[in-house]
Amino acid sequence: MKELIALVVASALAMFFLGLYVLQRLEPLSLALLLAVAIGAGMAIENYDTIAKFDAFGRDKARSVQIQDDSIKKVRDEGVQQIRKEADEQRAALAEEVRNINEALTSSQQVLSDLHRESHFYSNVLGAQSDLKASLAQDMRKINDGLSNSKKVLADLQQQSDFYSTVLAAEADDRHAFDQLKTWSEDQNYAFAKRAHAAWTAIAKSHNFPMFENVTLSWHAGVDPSKFSLSELENMYASAQNESKPALMEYIAVKRSDLPLVARDQFLINVMRTDSSLSAVTYAGVYFSQINNIHKTVPLATDYYVKWFNDNRESIR
């Protein structure tokens, strides 16, 4: 129906415009334009629904665009508000942090100021202490020097006391003291080396002659000492008093010729090496020289006798 109406309207308009041209009322150009208008009018009538749809679509699209714009604006406004809110909160937190930092800096400055004052105070105290320490150190050095001198004096006195005690002990028949005097006399670093040598020599000379020549052994009635073995006699000697040792030594070494000479020599060497009595050592030297026919004028030549025995042991019968 719309097509028919469009055709009629377009045809009517075309005929009208052609009539005007025939009557020479229109120019050819004008006629062409009007014919185009007529055709357009027909087409418009024919496509009215489509145009209407496009118009409605345009209006709907405009409304949709408007709605979207409103939504976008709403979202944008809400986002801006949220951003502003968060920014405000961050500014507030930052301001609070800045305040805390300022307060901490103020407190630190106060602490530094206090420390500076205390440092100045302690510097003065330490300066005074340093002076006091220096004075005390000087006093301590003096005291230590005095103590060192005192210790040296005491050490010297102790050394002198030990020397004279040893000399007295050697003179009182202490064989170990006598040997100590010899050791000191050979020590170049010993302060009293010369005195020790002189004391040792004097004591040795004093033992050149037997001091118990008239001492004899008294055996119990019914005891025959010739029946004792060398081992038994050595045990008797080990338990004898110093005063009895020379006589018992003479009996073993000289009078018991039935015992092997090398065994009697070994007995005398043991006495010279270990006996604590200097007199016993002297007599051992005397009897050792006698039974071995050694012409040695110094009975206390212990080292000589020991060496001689070791060199001649195999030839002694």
C-alpha positions as CSV (number, residue, x, y, z in Angstrom):
1,M,0.0,0.0,0.0
2,K,2.8,2.4,0.9
3,E,4.5,1.5,-2.4
4,L,1.3,2.4,-4.4
5,I,0.9,5.7,-2.6
6,A,4.5,6.5,-3.2
7,L,4.2,5.7,-6.9
8,V,1.1,7.9,-7.3
9,V,2.6,10.8,-5.5
10,A,5.9,10.5,-7.4
11,S,4.0,10.2,-10.7
12,A,1.7,13.2,-10.0
13,L,4.5,15.4,-9.1
14,A,6.5,14.3,-12.1
15,M,3.6,15.0,-14.4
16,F,3.0,18.4,-12.8
17,F,6.6,19.4,-13.2
18,L,6.7,18.2,-16.9
19,G,3.6,20.3,-17.6
20,L,5.3,23.3,-16.2
21,Y,8.3,22.6,-18.4
22,V,6.1,22.2,-21.5
23,L,4.4,25.5,-20.8
24,Q,7.9,26.9,-20.6
25,R,7.5,27.8,-17.0
26,L,10.6,25.8,-15.9
27,E,14.2,25.7,-17.0
28,P,15.6,22.3,-17.8
29,L,17.8,22.4,-14.7
30,S,14.9,23.3,-12.5
31,L,12.9,20.5,-14.0
32,A,15.6,18.0,-13.2
33,L,15.8,19.2,-9.6
34,L,12.0,19.0,-9.2
35,L,11.9,15.5,-10.7
36,A,14.5,14.4,-8.2
37,V,12.4,15.9,-5.4
38,A,9.4,14.0,-6.7
39,I,11.3,10.7,-6.8
40,G,12.7,11.5,-3.3
41,A,9.3,12.1,-2.0
42,G,8.1,8.8,-3.3
43,M,10.9,7.0,-1.8
44,A,10.4,8.7,1.5
45,I,6.8,7.6,1.5
46,E,7.9,4.1,0.6
47,N,10.5,3.9,3.3
48,Y,8.7,5.8,6.0
49,D,8.8,2.8,8.5
50,T,12.5,2.4,8.0
51,I,13.1,6.1,8.6
52,A,10.9,6.0,11.6
53,K,12.9,3.1,12.9
54,F,16.1,4.9,12.4
55,D,14.7,7.9,14.1
56,A,13.6,5.8,17.0
57,F,16.9,4.0,17.1
58,G,18.6,7.4,17.2
59,R,16.5,8.5,20.1
60,D,17.1,5.2,21.9
61,K,20.8,5.5,21.2
62,A,20.8,9.0,22.5
63,R,19.0,7.9,25.6
64,S,21.5,5.0,26.0
65,V,24.4,7.3,25.6
66,Q,22.9,9.6,28.1
67,I,22.5,6.8,30.6
68,Q,26.0,5.6,30.0
69,D,27.3,9.1,30.4
70,D,25.3,9.4,33.7
71,S,26.8,6.0,34.8
72,I,30.3,7.0,33.8
73,K,29.8,10.3,35.6
74,K,28.5,8.5,38.7
75,V,31.4,6.0,38.7
76,R,33.8,8.8,38.0
77,D,32.4,11.0,40.8
78,E,32.4,8.0,43.2
79,G,36.0,7.1,42.2
80,V,37.1,10.7,42.6
81,Q,35.4,10.8,46.0
82,Q,37.1,7.6,47.0
83,I,40.5,8.9,45.7
84,R,39.9,12.1,47.6
85,K,39.0,10.2,50.7
86,E,42.1,8.0,50.5
87,A,44.3,10.9,49.7
88,D,42.8,12.7,52.8
89,E,43.5,9.7,54.9
90,Q,47.1,9.4,53.6
91,R,47.7,13.1,54.2
92,A,46.4,12.7,57.8
93,A,48.6,9.6,58.3
94,L,51.6,11.3,56.8
95,A,51.0,14.4,59.0
96,E,50.8,12.1,62.0
97,E,54.0,10.4,61.0
98,V,55.7,13.8,60.5
99,R,54.6,14.9,63.9
100,N,56.0,11.6,65.4
101,I,59.3,12.1,63.6
102,N,59.5,15.7,64.8
103,E,58.8,14.6,68.4
104,A,61.5,11.9,68.0
105,L,63.9,14.4,66.6
106,T,63.2,16.8,69.5
107,S,63.7,13.9,72.0
108,S,66.9,12.9,70.3
109,Q,68.2,16.4,70.3
110,Q,67.4,16.5,74.0
111,V,69.2,13.2,74.6
112,L,72.2,14.4,72.6
113,S,72.3,17.6,74.6
114,D,72.2,15.6,77.8
115,L,74.9,13.3,76.5
116,H,77.1,16.2,75.6
117,R,76.8,17.7,79.1
118,E,77.5,14.3,80.6
119,S,80.4,13.7,78.3
120,H,81.8,17.1,79.3
121,F,81.4,16.2,82.9
122,Y,82.9,12.7,82.6
123,S,85.8,14.2,80.5
124,N,86.6,16.4,83.5
125,V,86.3,13.4,85.8
126,L,88.4,11.2,83.6
127,G,91.0,14.0,83.3
128,A,91.2,14.1,87.1
129,Q,91.3,10.3,87.3
130,S,94.1,10.3,84.7
131,D,96.1,12.7,86.8
132,L,95.4,10.5,89.8
133,K,96.3,7.3,88.0
134,A,99.6,8.9,86.8
135,S,100.4,9.9,90.3
136,L,99.4,6.4,91.6
137,A,101.5,4.8,88.9
138,Q,104.5,6.8,89.9
139,D,104.0,5.9,93.5
140,M,103.6,2.2,92.5
141,R,106.8,2.3,90.5
142,K,108.6,3.7,93.5
143,I,107.0,1.0,95.7
144,N,107.9,-1.7,93.2
145,D,111.4,-0.5,92.9
146,G,111.6,-0.6,96.7
147,L,110.1,-4.1,96.8
148,S,112.5,-5.2,94.1
149,N,115.4,-3.9,96.0
150,S,114.0,-5.5,99.2
151,K,113.5,-8.8,97.4
152,K,117.0,-8.7,96.1
153,V,118.4,-8.0,99.5
154,L,116.2,-10.8,100.9
155,A,117.4,-13.2,98.1
156,D,121.0,-12.3,98.9
157,L,120.4,-12.9,102.6
158,Q,118.6,-16.2,101.9
159,Q,121.5,-17.3,99.6
160,Q,124.0,-16.4,102.3
161,S,121.9,-18.3,104.9
162,D,121.7,-21.4,102.7
163,F,125.4,-21.3,102.1
164,Y,126.4,-21.1,105.7
165,S,123.8,-23.7,106.7
166,T,125.2,-26.1,104.1
167,V,128.8,-25.5,105.4
168,L,127.7,-26.2,108.9
169,A,125.9,-29.4,107.8
170,A,128.9,-30.6,105.9
171,E,131.1,-30.0,108.9
172,A,128.6,-32.0,110.9
173,D,129.2,-35.1,108.7
174,D,126.3,-34.4,106.2
175,R,127.6,-36.0,103.0
176,H,124.8,-34.4,100.8
177,A,125.8,-30.9,102.1
178,F,129.4,-31.7,101.3
179,D,128.4,-32.6,97.7
180,Q,126.3,-29.4,97.4
181,L,129.4,-27.4,98.3
182,K,131.3,-29.1,95.5
183,T,128.5,-28.3,93.0
184,W,128.4,-24.7,94.0
185,S,132.2,-24.4,93.8
186,E,131.9,-25.5,90.1
187,D,129.1,-23.0,89.3
188,Q,130.6,-19.8,87.7
189,N,127.3,-18.0,88.3
190,Y,127.0,-18.8,92.0
191,A,127.8,-15.7,94.1
192,F,129.7,-17.7,96.7
193,A,131.5,-20.2,94.4
194,K,134.9,-19.3,95.8
195,R,133.8,-19.6,99.4
196,A,132.1,-23.0,98.5
197,H,135.3,-24.3,97.0
198,A,137.3,-23.2,100.1
199,A,134.8,-24.8,102.5
200,W,134.7,-28.0,100.5
201,T,138.5,-28.2,100.4
202,A,138.8,-27.6,104.1
203,I,136.3,-30.2,105.0
204,A,137.8,-32.7,102.6
205,K,141.2,-32.2,104.2
206,S,139.8,-32.7,107.6
207,H,138.7,-36.2,106.6
208,N,142.1,-37.3,105.4
209,F,142.6,-39.2,108.7
210,P,140.2,-41.7,110.2
211,M,138.3,-40.4,113.2
212,F,137.3,-43.8,114.6
213,E,140.5,-45.8,114.6
214,N,140.0,-47.3,118.0
215,V,136.3,-48.3,117.4
216,T,135.8,-52.0,117.4
217,L,132.7,-54.2,117.0
218,S,131.3,-56.0,119.9
219,W,129.4,-59.1,119.0
220,H,126.9,-60.8,121.2
221,A,128.1,-64.0,123.0
222,G,127.7,-67.0,120.9
223,V,127.6,-65.0,117.6
224,D,130.1,-66.0,115.0
225,P,130.2,-63.1,112.5
226,S,132.2,-65.1,110.0
227,K,129.0,-67.1,109.3
228,F,127.2,-64.0,108.0
229,S,126.8,-63.7,104.3
230,L,127.6,-60.4,102.5
231,S,123.9,-59.7,102.1
232,E,123.3,-60.1,105.8
233,L,126.3,-57.9,106.6
234,E,125.0,-55.2,104.2
235,N,121.6,-55.2,105.9
236,M,123.4,-54.8,109.3
237,Y,125.3,-51.8,107.9
238,A,122.2,-50.2,106.5
239,S,120.6,-50.1,110.0
240,A,123.8,-49.3,111.9
241,Q,124.4,-45.9,113.7
242,N,126.9,-43.6,112.0
243,E,129.4,-44.1,114.9
244,S,129.4,-47.9,114.3
245,K,129.7,-47.8,110.5
246,P,133.5,-47.4,110.2
247,A,134.2,-50.5,112.3
248,L,131.5,-52.6,110.5
249,M,132.8,-51.4,107.2
250,E,136.3,-52.4,108.1
251,Y,135.1,-55.9,109.1
252,I,133.3,-56.4,105.8
253,A,135.9,-54.9,103.5
254,V,139.2,-55.9,105.3
255,K,138.6,-58.7,107.7
256,R,136.3,-60.8,105.6
257,S,138.9,-61.7,103.0
258,D,136.9,-64.9,102.4
259,L,134.4,-62.8,100.5
260,P,135.1,-62.1,96.8
261,L,137.2,-58.9,96.4
262,V,134.9,-57.6,93.6
263,A,131.9,-58.0,95.9
264,R,133.6,-56.1,98.8
265,D,134.6,-53.4,96.3
266,Q,131.0,-53.0,95.1
267,F,129.9,-52.7,98.7
268,L,132.4,-49.8,99.3
269,I,131.4,-48.1,96.0
270,N,127.8,-48.2,97.1
271,V,128.7,-46.6,100.4
272,M,130.6,-43.8,98.6
273,R,127.7,-43.2,96.3
274,T,124.7,-43.2,98.6
275,D,125.7,-43.0,102.3
276,S,124.5,-39.8,104.0
277,S,127.5,-39.8,106.4
278,L,130.5,-38.0,105.2
279,S,132.7,-39.9,107.6
280,A,131.4,-43.2,106.2
281,V,132.2,-42.0,102.7
282,T,135.7,-41.1,103.9
283,Y,136.3,-44.6,105.5
284,A,134.9,-46.3,102.4
285,G,137.6,-44.5,100.3
286,V,140.3,-45.4,102.8
287,Y,139.4,-49.1,102.8
288,F,138.9,-49.2,99.0
289,S,142.4,-47.9,98.5
290,Q,143.7,-50.4,101.1
291,I,142.2,-53.6,99.7
292,N,143.0,-52.6,96.1
293,N,146.5,-51.3,96.8
294,I,145.6,-47.8,95.4
295,H,148.0,-45.2,96.6
296,K,145.5,-42.3,96.8
297,T,146.2,-39.7,99.5
298,V,142.7,-38.2,99.5
299,P,140.0,-40.6,100.9
300,L,137.1,-38.4,99.6
301,A,138.2,-38.8,95.9
302,T,134.9,-40.6,95.3
303,D,134.7,-39.9,91.6
304,Y,138.2,-41.3,91.1
305,Y,137.4,-44.5,93.0
306,V,134.1,-45.1,91.1
307,K,135.9,-44.6,87.7
308,W,138.7,-46.9,88.8
309,F,136.3,-49.6,89.8
310,N,134.4,-49.4,86.5
311,D,137.6,-49.6,84.5
312,N,139.0,-52.6,86.4
313,R,136.0,-54.6,87.4
314,E,136.7,-57.4,85.0
315,S,140.3,-57.9,86.3
316,I,139.5,-57.9,90.0
317,R,139.7,-61.3,91.6
